[in-house]
Amino acid sequence: MTLASIPNPDLVVSSVDNNAHWNLTNYRRHGFQNLHAIGRYVMSIRSPRVLPLRKDIDWTIGGRSDVARFLSVPHFSGFVVVRDDRVLYEAYASDFGPDRPQAVMSITKTTLNIMLGRCVAEGLLDPDRKIKDYLPEIGTGFAEATVRAVADMNVANNYSEDGDWFSLEAATGLRLSPDDGMELTIRSVLCGITGDDLVNRTGHVIYKSANTEVLGWIVERVSKRSLRSWLIEIVEAAGLEGSLHIICDREGVPHLGGGASLSPRDLARYGLLFARRGMGVDGRRVADAAFIEETRRNPGPSWPTPREGMYYSRQTTTDGTWIGHGGFGGQYLLANPDTGTAVVYMAVFENQSGDDGDIYPPLIQMMAKLAANK
């Protein structure tokens, strides 16, 4: 007797908007809070030693109108302001909390800033060499681009974040694979990306999550270390209390473009690595301080309106002072090395697109002001 199976309900793709079930508007908030249990392939990493955080609440933060605005919207999940080992302010939605993990999406990309910086500092990687020098098997979409251009989201190719992203989502087990029965992998998708003239002539960022996956592959190859070992080192340097959960593909390659889930406090602990210019707990250096300064002072292309004054740089966004990154759903991580402060805002938009570009400029401005105050 043969028992019939059905498609996994969480991963079924809607015929209406081409989203997996967990990412539909009625289910997205649950999906974000449980993505580490929904994905087909997930890795979890926990630190043996924890950075303790003590409350030292500054009540004036909660009294600010710009803060209150973002804590009152329906998509709000969590908000944390930390400096050194002190929690200056935190607030959470009724269905969330300081220790609850949530998918942080593209904030995951910032791990590449740490990895690239170390590889450059150790002489393993030259940012001005071409991708094909490190990955001869890569397709025409990246072969002739430099590592620097890929890191700065400064490459034009045929990959589209609005369409080709779904291939990466299938490769990482976040939606059902195509009906032809072939299971995709991250690196098979990357090798299939094509391009001709890769020069960015727009004058602005051309945002592509595939760039991050290419850089992770290069880091693994030049360092002769698995991405898993890099992530273990980052987790232990940050002194995370809970687990870093990260989506992988069926070959075990971590989805660095957007697969991490962290609690708000642990995302803040991670952000403090940038606020401390790469210094981890117990004096263990995990990132190169000079590379972080170069990230701030010598950025790549600018973001278009309405994010004037912001630039993409080595898998982060910066205005020359703070370093940060957004994540699908309306969330942001921002760190200011001049004040040693990290600010976390976690959210889940429940509109059809799952995002709203107009929300970021005032959100980032609010977070930057808080991070700049000593």
C-alpha positions in Angstrom: 0.0 0.0 0.0 1.4 3.4 -1.0 0.4 6.4 1.1 0.1 9.6 -0.8 1.7 12.8 0.4 0.7 16.4 0.0 2.8 19.6 -0.5 4.0 21.2 2.7 1.3 23.7 3.5 3.7 26.4 4.8 5.7 26.3 1.5 2.9 26.1 -1.0 3.1 29.1 -3.4 0.1 31.3 -3.9 -1.2 31.6 -7.5 -2.3 35.2 -6.7 0.9 36.9 -5.6 3.6 34.2 -6.0 4.5 34.2 -2.3 4.9 31.1 -0.2 2.1 30.6 2.3 4.2 31.7 5.3 4.8 35.0 3.5 1.1 35.8 2.7 -0.3 38.8 4.5 -2.5 36.8 6.9 0.4 34.6 7.9 3.5 36.7 7.5 3.8 37.8 11.2 3.6 34.1 12.3 6.0 33.2 9.5 8.7 35.8 10.5 8.5 34.6 14.1 8.8 31.0 13.2 10.9 31.0 10.0 13.6 29.0 11.8 11.0 26.2 12.2 9.4 26.6 8.7 12.5 26.4 6.5 13.4 23.0 5.1 17.1 23.3 6.0 18.1 25.3 9.1 21.4 25.6 11.1 21.5 26.9 14.7 24.5 28.2 16.5 24.9 29.2 20.2 27.7 30.8 22.1 29.2 29.2 25.2 29.7 32.6 26.8 27.1 35.5 26.9 27.4 39.2 26.9 25.3 40.2 30.0 23.0 43.2 29.4 21.9 45.3 32.3 19.0 47.8 32.2 19.9 51.4 32.5 16.7 52.9 31.1 16.7 56.4 29.8 13.0 57.3 30.0 13.4 60.3 27.7 13.9 57.9 24.7 10.3 56.6 25.1 9.0 60.2 25.4 10.3 61.2 22.0 7.6 61.7 19.4 9.7 60.1 16.6 10.2 57.0 18.8 6.6 56.8 19.8 5.5 57.0 16.2 7.3 53.8 15.3 6.3 51.9 18.5 2.6 52.5 17.8 2.3 51.2 14.3 0.6 47.8 13.7 3.8 46.3 12.1 6.0 46.9 15.2 7.6 44.0 16.9 10.6 45.1 19.0 12.9 48.0 19.7 16.2 48.0 21.6 18.8 50.7 22.2 22.1 49.4 23.7 25.4 51.0 24.6 28.3 49.0 25.8 26.6 46.5 28.2 23.6 48.7 29.0 20.0 48.6 27.7 19.0 52.2 27.4 15.5 51.5 26.2 13.5 48.5 24.9 9.9 48.0 24.0 8.0 45.0 22.5 4.7 44.2 20.8 2.2 42.1 22.9 3.0 39.0 20.8 6.8 39.4 21.0 9.6 39.8 23.6 13.3 40.3 24.2 14.2 36.6 23.8 11.8 35.7 20.9 13.6 35.1 17.6 12.4 36.7 14.4 13.7 36.6 10.8 15.9 39.6 10.3 16.1 39.0 6.5 18.7 41.2 4.7 20.3 42.4 7.9 22.0 39.0 7.6 24.1 40.5 4.8 26.2 42.5 7.3 28.0 39.3 8.3 29.8 39.6 5.0 31.3 42.9 6.0 33.0 41.0 8.9 34.2 38.1 6.7 35.4 40.3 3.8 37.3 42.6 6.1 39.2 39.8 7.7 40.0 38.2 4.4 41.3 41.5 3.0 43.3 42.2 6.2 44.9 38.8 6.1 45.9 39.2 2.4 43.6 36.5 1.2 41.4 38.7 -0.9 41.9 41.7 -3.2 38.7 43.7 -3.6 39.8 45.0 -7.0 40.2 41.5 -8.6 37.5 40.0 -10.6 35.0 37.5 -9.4 36.2 34.9 -12.0 39.7 35.1 -10.5 38.2 33.4 -7.4 35.3 31.5 -8.9 36.2 30.4 -12.4 33.0 28.5 -12.6 30.7 31.5 -12.1 28.4 32.6 -14.9 28.6 35.7 -17.0 26.4 37.7 -14.5 29.4 38.1 -12.2 32.5 36.9 -13.9 33.9 40.2 -15.0 32.8 42.3 -12.0 35.2 43.1 -9.2 34.8 41.9 -5.7 34.4 45.6 -4.6 31.6 46.3 -7.1 29.7 43.2 -6.0 30.2 44.1 -2.3 28.9 47.6 -3.0 25.8 46.5 -4.9 27.3 48.2 -7.9 26.8 45.6 -10.7 24.3 45.4 -13.5 23.3 42.0 -14.6 20.2 40.0 -15.5 19.4 39.0 -11.9 16.2 40.7 -10.7 15.4 41.0 -7.0 11.7 41.1 -8.0 11.7 37.8 -9.9 14.9 35.8 -9.7 14.8 36.0 -5.9 12.2 33.2 -6.0 14.9 30.8 -7.3 17.0 31.5 -4.3 14.0 31.2 -2.1 13.4 27.7 -3.5 17.0 26.8 -3.2 17.0 27.7 0.5 13.8 25.7 1.2 11.5 28.6 1.8 9.1 27.7 -1.0 8.4 24.5 -2.9 10.9 23.7 -5.7 9.7 23.8 -9.3 7.4 21.0 -10.5 10.2 19.4 -12.6 11.5 17.7 -9.5 14.9 19.4 -9.6 16.1 20.7 -6.3 18.0 24.0 -6.7 21.0 25.0 -4.6 22.3 28.5 -3.9 25.4 28.0 -6.0 23.7 26.4 -8.9 21.4 29.5 -9.1 24.4 31.8 -8.9 26.2 30.1 -11.8 23.1 30.4 -13.9 22.9 34.2 -13.6 23.8 35.9 -16.9 25.0 39.4 -17.9 26.8 41.3 -20.6 27.8 44.8 -19.7 28.1 44.7 -15.9 28.8 48.4 -15.4 26.3 50.2 -13.3 25.3 53.4 -15.2 22.4 54.3 -12.9 24.4 56.3 -10.4 22.7 54.4 -7.6 22.6 51.1 -5.8 21.4 48.1 -7.8 20.3 45.9 -4.9 20.8 42.1 -5.5 20.8 39.5 -2.8 22.7 37.2 -5.2 25.7 39.4 -4.7 25.9 38.4 -1.0 25.8 34.7 -1.8 28.6 35.1 -4.4 30.8 36.9 -1.8 30.1 34.1 0.8 31.3 31.6 -1.7 34.5 33.6 -2.3 35.1 33.9 1.4 34.8 30.2 1.9 37.2 29.5 -1.0 40.0 31.9 -0.2 39.9 31.3 3.6 39.6 27.5 3.2 37.1 27.7 6.0 33.4 26.8 5.9 30.9 29.6 6.3 29.6 27.6 9.3 32.9 28.1 11.0 32.8 31.9 10.2 29.3 32.1 11.7 30.3 30.2 14.8 33.2 32.7 15.4 30.8 35.7 14.9 28.2 34.3 17.3 30.8 33.6 20.0 32.4 37.0 19.6 29.0 38.7 19.9 28.2 36.7 23.1 24.7 35.9 21.9 22.4 34.5 24.7 20.1 32.6 22.4 20.7 30.9 19.1 21.5 32.3 15.7 19.2 30.4 13.4 20.1 30.6 9.7 18.4 29.1 6.7 20.6 26.9 4.4 20.3 25.1 1.2 20.3 21.3 0.9 24.1 21.3 0.6 24.4 23.1 4.0 25.4 26.5 2.5 24.0 29.3 4.8 21.7 31.8 3.2 23.8 34.9 4.0 21.6 37.1 1.8 18.7 37.0 4.2 18.3 33.8 6.2 19.1 34.7 9.9 16.7 34.7 12.8 17.7 36.4 16.1 16.0 37.8 19.2 15.9 41.6 19.5 18.5 41.6 22.3 20.8 39.2 20.4 20.5 41.3 17.3 21.6 44.3 19.5 24.5 42.2 20.8 25.5 41.5 17.2 25.2 45.2 16.3 27.6 46.0 19.1 30.4 44.2 17.1 30.2 47.1 14.6 29.8 49.7 17.4 33.0 48.4 18.9 34.8 48.3 15.5 35.0 44.6 15.4 36.0 43.8 19.0 34.1 40.9 20.5 33.5 39.8 24.1 36.6 38.9 26.2 38.8 40.8 23.8 38.4 38.5 20.8 38.6 40.5 17.6 36.2 39.2 15.0 36.3 42.0 12.4 39.0 44.3 11.0 38.7 47.8 12.5 40.4 49.5 9.5 37.9 47.8 7.1 35.0 49.0 9.2 36.4 52.6 9.0 36.8 52.2 5.2 33.2 51.0 5.0 32.1 54.3 6.6 34.6 56.7 5.0 34.8 55.3 1.4 31.4 54.1 0.5 30.0 52.8 -2.8 27.0 54.1 -4.8 24.2 56.2 -3.2 20.7 55.1 -2.5 18.1 56.8 -4.6 15.4 59.1 -3.3 14.1 59.1 -0.6 17.3 57.9 1.0 19.5 60.8 0.0 22.8 61.0 1.9 23.0 57.2 2.4 25.4 54.9 0.5 25.9 51.2 0.1 29.3 50.0 1.2 30.7 46.5 1.6 27.3 44.9 2.4 26.1 47.7 4.7 24.5 51.0 4.4 26.2 54.1 5.8 26.0 57.9 5.9 29.7 58.2 6.8 29.0 57.9 10.6 26.7 55.0 11.3 26.7 51.6 9.7 23.4 49.7 9.2 21.2 47.5 7.1 17.5 47.0 6.6 15.5 43.8 6.3 12.4 42.9 4.4 9.4 43.6 6.5 10.3 47.0 7.8 13.2 46.3 10.2 16.6 47.9 10.7 19.9 47.5 12.5 22.1 50.6 13.0 25.4 50.9 14.9 27.5 54.0 15.6 31.2 53.3 16.3 31.7 56.8 17.6 29.4 56.3 20.5 29.5 52.5 20.9 25.7 52.3 20.4 23.5 49.9 18.5 19.8 50.4 17.8 17.4 47.6 16.7 14.0 48.0 15.2 12.1 44.8 14.3 8.8 44.8 12.4 6.6 42.8 10.0 4.6 44.6 7.3 1.3 43.0 6.6 0.6 44.6 3.2 0.8 42.6 0.0 4.4 43.6 -0.9 5.7 43.0 2.6 7.6 46.3 2.5 7.3 50.1 2.2 10.4 52.0 1.1 9.0 55.3 2.4 9.1 54.1 6.0 12.9 53.7 6.1 14.2 57.4 5.9 12.3 58.6 9.0 13.0 55.3 10.8 16.7 55.5 10.1 16.8 59.2 11.0 15.2 58.4 14.4 17.6 55.5 15.0 20.7 57.6 14.0 19.8 60.4 16.3 19.5 58.0 19.2 22.8 56.3 18.4 24.6 59.7 18.1 23.6 60.9 21.6 26.3 60.3 24.2 
